[in-house]
Amino acid sequence: MPVVNLDLSDDMQTFLNGAVQAGNFGSPAAYIEALLAQTKSRLDELETKALEGLASGECLVWNDELKQRLRKEVAERLPHG
C-alpha cells in the first residue's frame, strides 16, 4: 500500500491522537482511512442522486414563485397549533 505523509497543525494532530486514544480507531491511519471512505461514500451517493435528478424529467427553475410554492406545501404538511 502506498504511504502518504501528512503535515498537520498541532490542533489537528492533538485531535487525531485523541480519537485514536479514545479507542475509536486503532491508529491514525485507520482514522484517516475511515474519513476518506465516508467522504467517498457521500460523494458517490450525491452523484447517484444528481444523476437520478437529471433523469427524472423536467427541470424546475429556482425562483421566487417556486420558493413560495414550496414554502406553502411545507407549511400545509406541518402540524398546526
MARPA-182347 format. One record per atom (N, C-alpha, C): atom name; x, y, z. Coordinates in nm, 2 decimals. Last residue first. Layout:
// residues N
atom x y z
CA X Y Z
...
***
This chain:
// residues 81
atom x y z
N -5.07 2.44 1.54
CA -5.11 2.46 1.67
C -5.03 2.45 1.78
N -5.05 2.19 1.28
CA -5.08 2.33 1.33
C -5.11 2.32 1.48
N -4.78 2.01 1.13
CA -4.90 2.01 1.22
C -4.92 2.16 1.27
N -4.70 2.07 0.79
CA -4.67 2.08 0.93
C -4.79 2.08 1.02
N -4.81 2.08 0.54
CA -4.77 1.95 0.59
C -4.74 1.95 0.74
N -4.83 2.35 0.48
CA -4.95 2.27 0.49
C -4.93 2.13 0.55
N -4.56 2.42 0.48
CA -4.65 2.48 0.58
C -4.77 2.39 0.60
N -4.48 2.30 0.24
CA -4.42 2.26 0.37
C -4.51 2.30 0.48
N -4.63 2.44 0.05
CA -4.65 2.30 0.07
C -4.60 2.25 0.20
N -4.53 2.70 0.09
CA -4.67 2.68 0.12
C -4.69 2.53 0.14
N -4.27 2.66 0.01
CA -4.29 2.70 0.15
C -4.44 2.67 0.19
N -4.31 2.60 -0.26
CA -4.26 2.50 -0.17
C -4.28 2.53 -0.03
N -4.41 2.85 -0.35
CA -4.50 2.73 -0.36
C -4.45 2.62 -0.27
N -4.19 3.02 -0.30
CA -4.32 3.04 -0.23
C -4.41 2.92 -0.23
N -4.01 2.90 -0.48
CA -3.98 2.91 -0.33
C -4.11 2.93 -0.25
N -4.13 2.95 -0.72
CA -4.11 2.81 -0.68
C -4.09 2.81 -0.53
N -4.12 3.23 -0.72
CA -4.25 3.16 -0.73
C -4.24 3.02 -0.68
N -3.85 3.29 -0.72
CA -3.94 3.33 -0.61
C -4.07 3.26 -0.61
N -3.68 3.00 -0.85
CA -3.71 3.14 -0.85
C -3.81 3.17 -0.73
N -3.53 2.75 -1.02
CA -3.54 2.80 -0.88
C -3.56 2.95 -0.89
N -3.71 2.57 -1.25
CA -3.62 2.69 -1.24
C -3.64 2.74 -1.09
N -3.69 2.22 -1.29
CA -3.76 2.33 -1.23
C -3.66 2.45 -1.22
N -3.69 2.00 -1.56
CA -3.61 2.08 -1.47
C -3.69 2.19 -1.42
N -3.86 1.69 -1.62
CA -3.85 1.84 -1.64
C -3.77 1.90 -1.53
N -3.68 1.39 -1.53
CA -3.78 1.47 -1.61
C -3.75 1.62 -1.62
N -3.49 1.24 -1.41
CA -3.63 1.23 -1.36
C -3.73 1.31 -1.44
N -3.23 1.26 -1.47
CA -3.30 1.16 -1.55
C -3.45 1.16 -1.51
N -3.13 1.43 -1.28
CA -3.13 1.47 -1.42
C -3.21 1.38 -1.50
N -3.18 1.28 -1.05
CA -3.25 1.40 -1.07
C -3.25 1.45 -1.21
N -2.99 1.08 -1.09
CA -3.14 1.04 -1.08
C -3.22 1.17 -1.10
N -2.76 1.23 -1.07
CA -2.79 1.16 -1.19
C -2.94 1.12 -1.20
N -2.78 1.31 -0.80
CA -2.77 1.41 -0.91
C -2.81 1.35 -1.04
N -2.76 1.06 -0.67
CA -2.88 1.14 -0.66
C -2.89 1.25 -0.77
N -2.50 0.98 -0.74
CA -2.62 0.90 -0.78
C -2.75 0.98 -0.78
N -2.35 1.19 -0.62
CA -2.35 1.17 -0.77
C -2.47 1.09 -0.82
N -2.41 1.13 -0.35
CA -2.45 1.26 -0.41
C -2.45 1.25 -0.56
N -2.29 0.88 -0.33
CA -2.44 0.90 -0.31
C -2.49 1.03 -0.37
N -2.03 0.95 -0.37
CA -2.09 0.85 -0.46
C -2.24 0.87 -0.45
N -1.99 1.12 -0.15
CA -1.98 1.18 -0.29
C -2.04 1.08 -0.39
N -2.02 0.94 0.06
CA -2.11 1.05 0.05
C -2.11 1.11 -0.09
N -1.80 0.77 0.01
CA -1.94 0.71 0.01
C -2.04 0.83 -0.01
N -1.59 0.94 0.04
CA -1.61 0.88 -0.09
C -1.76 0.83 -0.10
N -1.62 1.00 0.32
CA -1.63 1.10 0.22
C -1.66 1.05 0.08
N -1.57 0.74 0.43
CA -1.70 0.81 0.45
C -1.72 0.92 0.34
N -1.31 0.70 0.34
CA -1.41 0.61 0.30
C -1.55 0.67 0.31
N -1.18 0.91 0.48
CA -1.18 0.91 0.34
C -1.29 0.82 0.28
N -1.23 0.83 0.75
CA -1.28 0.96 0.70
C -1.29 0.96 0.55
N -1.09 0.59 0.75
CA -1.23 0.59 0.77
C -1.30 0.72 0.72
N -0.83 0.68 0.71
CA -0.89 0.59 0.61
C -1.04 0.59 0.62
N -0.79 0.82 0.95
CA -0.79 0.89 0.82
C -0.86 0.81 0.71
N -0.80 0.60 1.13
CA -0.90 0.71 1.14
C -0.91 0.79 1.01
N -0.59 0.45 1.04
CA -0.72 0.39 1.04
C -0.83 0.50 1.04
N -0.37 0.62 1.09
CA -0.40 0.58 0.96
C -0.54 0.53 0.94
N -0.38 0.63 1.37
CA -0.41 0.75 1.30
C -0.45 0.72 1.15
N -0.54 0.33 1.49
CA -0.42 0.41 1.45
C -0.46 0.53 1.38
N -0.77 0.22 1.57
CA -0.65 0.15 1.61
C -0.53 0.23 1.58
N -1.04 0.42 1.70
CA -0.96 0.37 1.59
C -0.83 0.32 1.64
N -1.15 0.47 1.95
CA -1.24 0.46 1.83
C -1.17 0.41 1.71
N -1.00 0.50 2.17
CA -1.03 0.37 2.13
C -1.12 0.35 2.01
N -0.90 0.74 2.24
CA -1.03 0.71 2.29
C -1.07 0.57 2.25
N -0.67 0.75 2.09
CA -0.65 0.72 2.23
C -0.79 0.68 2.29
N -0.77 0.84 1.84
CA -0.71 0.71 1.85
C -0.70 0.66 1.99
N -0.87 1.09 1.91
CA -0.96 1.00 1.85
C -0.90 0.85 1.86
N -0.63 1.21 2.00
CA -0.74 1.19 2.09
C -0.84 1.09 2.04
N -0.48 1.23 1.76
CA -0.43 1.15 1.87
C -0.54 1.12 1.97
N -0.65 1.42 1.63
CA -0.62 1.29 1.57
C -0.58 1.19 1.68
N -0.61 1.64 1.80
CA -0.75 1.59 1.77
C -0.73 1.44 1.72
N -0.34 1.69 1.77
CA -0.40 1.66 1.90
C -0.53 1.59 1.89
N -0.33 1.75 1.50
CA -0.25 1.63 1.55
C -0.31 1.59 1.69
N -0.48 1.98 1.49
CA -0.53 1.86 1.42
C -0.46 1.73 1.47
N -0.31 2.15 1.65
CA -0.45 2.12 1.69
C -0.51 2.00 1.62
N -0.08 2.16 1.50
CA -0.08 2.10 1.63
C -0.22 2.06 1.68
N -0.15 2.06 1.16
CA -0.13 2.16 1.26
C -0.13 2.09 1.40
N 0.03 1.81 0.97
CA -0.09 1.86 1.04
C -0.05 1.97 1.14
N 0.13 1.67 0.68
CA 0.17 1.77 0.77
C 0.05 1.83 0.84
N 0.15 1.33 0.59
CA 0.07 1.45 0.61
C 0.14 1.54 0.71
N 0.24 1.09 0.35
CA 0.28 1.17 0.47
C 0.20 1.30 0.47
N 0.14 0.78 0.25
CA 0.11 0.92 0.24
C 0.16 0.99 0.36
N 0.24 0.49 0.08
CA 0.25 0.57 0.20
C 0.22 0.71 0.17
N 0.06 0.22 -0.08
CA 0.14 0.35 -0.08
C 0.13 0.42 0.05
N 0.09 -0.12 0.00
CA 0.00 0.00 0.00
C 0.09 0.12 0.00
***
